[in-house]
Amino acid sequence: MGAYETMTLEVTGRVGRITFTRPEALNSLTEQVLDDLDAALDAVEADPEVRALVIGGTGKAFTVGLDRALLDQAFDDGAVWERIIRRVAALTLRLERSPVPVIAAVNGLARAGGFELILACDLVLVAASARIADAHTTFGVIPAGGSTSRLPRIVGRQRAREIFLTGRWIPAAEAVELGIALQMVPDERLAAAADELAAQFAGKSRACLAALKRQLAAAEGLSAEEALGPEIEEFVAYVTPADSDAQEGYRAWRENRAPAWS
């Protein structure tokens, strides 16, 4: 259907497939990636024949979140932070509100922004070698893509707090056990398994699928959009001050040293 600078979009058998194509950068999120993802979602939404969307990565990662160069800009300028996190948050809402089921095919690492993207998908398949993590606290940061409202709904209050506060990596089998993922499949079967799942929607009414997704979202109570306001305000207030632990955590990571928390 189209080629983009940082990903591909193909539509066959009424299934759209977005694939991140920056394996050398672990498919990290740049502003160009965000632009391309918005454009690819525009194309999917504009095509009335599409009944499902599969999103995956190439190489060792689904996506590990924001790119290092973009993080450099954000930690230097709080205005950049707010612009970028609002874009990421908006993309998670687009995935959640897509008129067709969105399937994340997690081929490898999904961290931070990548974790937030998969939480916004309807269904998640994980390769056996895949690992996922919020990971923000590892760097002295906090999330801002809607995950603080989405994850507790999936795994419950205490488990969500444990995942957020520790920032630990979650192996594929545990992701299934917790309900973050639907199924774990052998690495070499991931693409085929995603296609088989997506094919189950190919003969269904797109209007019906969209209406059912709206029903499910409304039934969950407080919307992710309503929850995003307080989450983003807290993020900006915490991350942007020059003396914040977020700034120190990022400097320590870039300088390959242990952080000195305030």
C-alpha positions as CSV (number, residue, x, y, z in Angstrom):
1,M,0.0,0.0,0.0
2,G,2.9,2.3,0.6
3,A,6.5,2.8,1.8
4,Y,7.5,5.3,4.4
5,E,10.9,6.4,5.6
6,T,10.8,4.4,8.8
7,M,8.3,1.7,8.2
8,T,6.3,-0.2,5.6
9,L,2.5,-0.5,5.2
10,E,1.1,-3.4,3.2
11,V,-2.6,-4.4,2.8
12,T,-3.4,-7.9,1.6
13,G,-6.5,-10.0,2.3
14,R,-8.2,-7.0,4.1
15,V,-5.4,-6.9,6.7
16,G,-3.0,-3.9,7.0
17,R,0.5,-4.6,8.2
18,I,2.7,-1.8,9.6
19,T,6.3,-2.8,10.2
20,F,8.9,-0.7,11.8
21,T,12.1,-0.8,9.7
22,R,14.9,0.7,11.8
23,P,16.4,-2.4,13.3
24,E,19.8,-0.8,13.7
25,A,18.2,1.7,16.1
26,L,16.0,-1.0,17.8
27,N,13.1,0.8,16.0
28,S,13.3,3.7,18.5
29,L,10.8,6.5,18.0
30,T,11.9,9.6,16.2
31,E,9.7,12.5,15.1
32,Q,9.9,10.9,11.6
33,V,8.6,7.6,13.0
34,L,5.7,9.4,14.7
35,D,5.0,11.2,11.4
36,D,5.1,8.0,9.4
37,L,2.9,6.1,12.0
38,D,0.3,8.9,11.8
39,A,0.3,8.8,8.0
40,A,0.1,5.0,7.9
41,L,-2.9,5.1,10.3
42,D,-4.5,7.7,8.1
43,A,-4.1,5.3,5.2
44,V,-5.6,2.4,7.1
45,E,-8.5,4.4,8.4
46,A,-9.2,5.7,4.9
47,D,-9.4,2.2,3.3
48,P,-12.8,0.8,3.9
49,E,-11.6,-2.7,2.9
50,V,-9.3,-3.0,5.8
51,R,-10.7,-5.2,8.7
52,A,-7.6,-5.6,10.9
53,L,-4.2,-4.0,11.4
54,V,-1.0,-5.8,12.5
55,I,1.9,-3.7,13.9
56,G,5.4,-5.3,14.3
57,G,9.1,-4.6,14.2
58,T,12.2,-5.9,12.5
59,G,15.4,-7.1,14.1
60,K,15.7,-7.4,17.9
61,A,12.9,-5.0,18.9
62,F,9.3,-4.0,18.4
63,T,10.4,-0.5,19.6
64,V,12.3,0.5,22.7
65,G,10.7,4.0,22.9
66,L,12.1,7.4,22.2
67,D,15.3,7.7,20.2
68,R,18.4,8.9,21.9
69,A,18.8,12.0,19.8
70,L,15.2,13.0,20.5
71,L,15.7,12.4,24.2
72,D,18.7,14.7,24.1
73,Q,16.5,17.5,22.6
74,A,13.8,16.8,25.2
75,F,16.0,16.9,28.2
76,D,17.5,20.1,27.0
77,D,14.1,21.8,26.3
78,G,11.0,21.1,28.3
79,A,8.8,22.4,25.4
80,V,10.2,19.5,23.3
81,W,9.2,17.1,26.0
82,E,5.6,18.3,26.1
83,R,5.3,18.3,22.3
84,I,6.6,14.8,21.9
85,I,4.7,13.1,24.8
86,R,1.5,14.6,23.6
87,R,2.2,13.1,20.1
88,V,2.9,9.7,21.6
89,A,-0.2,9.9,23.8
90,A,-2.3,10.9,20.8
91,L,-0.9,7.9,18.8
92,T,-1.9,5.5,21.6
93,L,-5.4,7.0,21.5
94,R,-5.5,6.5,17.7
95,L,-4.6,2.9,18.1
96,E,-7.1,2.4,20.8
97,R,-9.8,4.1,18.7
98,S,-9.0,2.6,15.4
99,P,-12.1,1.3,13.6
100,V,-10.5,-2.1,13.2
101,P,-8.9,-4.5,15.6
102,V,-5.2,-3.7,16.1
103,I,-2.8,-6.6,16.8
104,A,0.7,-6.0,18.1
105,A,3.1,-8.7,17.0
106,V,5.9,-8.2,19.4
107,N,9.1,-9.7,17.9
108,G,11.6,-8.6,20.5
109,L,12.1,-5.8,23.0
110,A,9.2,-3.4,23.7
111,R,10.2,-0.8,26.3
112,A,8.9,2.5,27.5
113,G,7.1,4.1,24.5
114,G,7.0,0.6,22.9
115,F,5.3,-0.8,26.0
116,E,2.8,2.1,25.9
117,L,2.0,1.4,22.2
118,I,1.2,-2.3,22.8
119,L,-1.0,-1.5,25.8
120,A,-3.1,0.6,23.4
121,C,-3.6,-2.3,20.9
122,D,-6.6,-4.6,21.1
123,L,-4.6,-7.9,21.0
124,V,-1.0,-8.7,21.6
125,L,1.0,-11.7,20.4
126,V,4.6,-12.1,21.7
127,A,7.4,-14.1,20.3
128,A,8.9,-16.6,22.8
129,S,12.1,-14.5,23.0
130,A,10.3,-11.2,23.4
131,R,10.6,-9.1,26.6
132,I,8.6,-6.0,27.6
133,A,9.0,-3.4,30.2
134,D,7.7,0.0,31.2
135,A,11.4,0.7,32.4
136,H,10.9,4.4,33.0
137,T,12.0,4.3,36.7
138,T,15.2,2.7,35.6
139,F,16.2,6.1,34.2
140,G,14.5,8.2,36.9
141,V,11.6,9.0,34.6
142,I,7.8,8.3,34.7
143,P,5.4,7.3,31.9
144,A,3.2,9.7,29.9
145,G,1.6,7.7,27.1
146,G,-1.6,6.6,29.0
147,S,-0.1,3.5,30.5
148,T,-0.9,4.5,34.1
149,S,-4.6,4.2,33.3
150,R,-4.3,1.2,30.9
151,L,-2.0,-1.2,32.7
152,P,-4.0,-1.4,36.0
153,R,-7.1,-2.3,34.0
154,I,-5.2,-5.2,32.5
155,V,-3.2,-6.6,35.4
156,G,-4.8,-5.1,38.5
157,R,-3.7,-2.4,40.9
158,Q,-0.8,-4.1,42.8
159,R,0.8,-5.8,39.8
160,A,0.6,-2.6,37.8
161,R,2.4,-0.8,40.6
162,E,5.1,-3.5,40.8
163,I,5.7,-3.3,37.1
164,F,5.9,0.5,37.1
165,L,7.9,1.0,40.2
166,T,10.5,-1.7,39.5
167,G,10.8,-1.1,35.8
168,R,11.7,-4.8,35.4
169,W,11.7,-6.8,32.1
170,I,8.7,-9.1,31.7
171,P,9.4,-12.3,29.7
172,A,6.9,-13.4,27.1
173,A,5.4,-16.2,29.1
174,E,4.7,-13.9,32.0
175,A,3.2,-11.3,29.7
176,V,0.6,-13.9,28.7
177,E,0.0,-15.0,32.3
178,L,-0.6,-11.4,33.3
179,G,-3.0,-10.7,30.4
180,I,-0.8,-8.1,28.7
181,A,-0.4,-10.5,25.8
182,L,-3.0,-13.0,24.4
183,Q,-0.6,-15.7,23.2
184,M,3.1,-16.6,23.1
185,V,4.3,-18.2,19.9
186,P,7.7,-19.5,18.6
187,D,9.7,-16.7,17.1
188,E,9.6,-18.1,13.6
189,R,5.7,-18.4,13.9
190,L,5.0,-14.8,15.0
191,A,4.1,-13.4,11.6
192,A,2.0,-16.4,10.6
193,A,0.2,-16.3,13.9
194,A,-0.6,-12.6,13.6
195,D,-1.9,-13.2,10.1
196,E,-4.1,-16.1,11.2
197,L,-5.5,-14.0,14.0
198,A,-6.1,-11.0,11.7
199,A,-7.8,-13.2,9.1
200,Q,-10.6,-14.0,11.6
201,F,-11.8,-10.4,11.2
202,A,-11.5,-10.2,7.4
203,G,-15.1,-11.3,6.7
204,K,-16.7,-9.1,9.4
205,S,-18.4,-5.8,9.1
206,R,-16.0,-2.9,9.7
207,A,-18.9,-0.8,11.1
208,C,-19.7,-3.6,13.5
209,L,-16.1,-4.0,14.7
210,A,-15.8,-0.2,15.2
211,A,-19.1,0.0,17.2
212,L,-18.1,-2.9,19.4
213,K,-14.7,-1.3,20.1
214,R,-16.5,1.9,21.1
215,Q,-18.8,-0.1,23.4
216,L,-15.9,-1.8,25.1
217,A,-14.0,1.4,25.6
218,A,-17.1,3.2,27.1
219,A,-17.6,0.3,29.5
220,E,-14.2,0.6,31.0
221,G,-15.1,3.8,32.9
222,L,-12.7,6.7,32.9
223,S,-11.3,7.0,29.4
224,A,-7.6,7.0,28.6
225,E,-8.0,10.6,27.2
226,E,-9.5,11.8,30.5
227,A,-6.6,10.1,32.4
228,L,-4.0,11.6,30.1
229,G,-4.4,15.1,31.4
230,P,-3.2,14.5,34.9
231,E,-0.6,12.0,33.7
232,I,1.0,14.5,31.3
233,E,0.8,17.4,33.8
234,E,2.7,15.3,36.4
235,F,5.2,14.2,33.8
236,V,6.0,17.8,32.6
237,A,6.3,19.0,36.2
238,Y,8.6,16.2,37.2
239,V,10.8,15.8,34.2
240,T,11.5,19.3,32.9
241,P,13.3,21.0,35.9
242,A,17.1,21.0,35.3
243,D,17.7,19.5,38.8
244,S,15.1,16.7,38.5
245,D,16.0,13.1,39.1
246,A,14.8,12.5,35.5
247,Q,17.5,14.8,34.2
248,E,20.1,13.2,36.4
249,G,19.0,9.7,35.4
250,Y,19.3,10.5,31.7
251,R,22.7,12.2,32.1
252,A,23.9,9.2,34.0
253,W,22.7,6.8,31.3
254,R,24.4,8.9,28.6
255,E,27.6,9.1,30.6
256,N,27.6,5.4,31.5
257,R,27.6,6.0,35.3
258,A,25.4,5.3,38.3
259,P,22.9,8.1,38.9
260,A,23.1,10.3,42.0
261,W,19.5,10.8,42.9
262,S,18.6,14.0,44.7
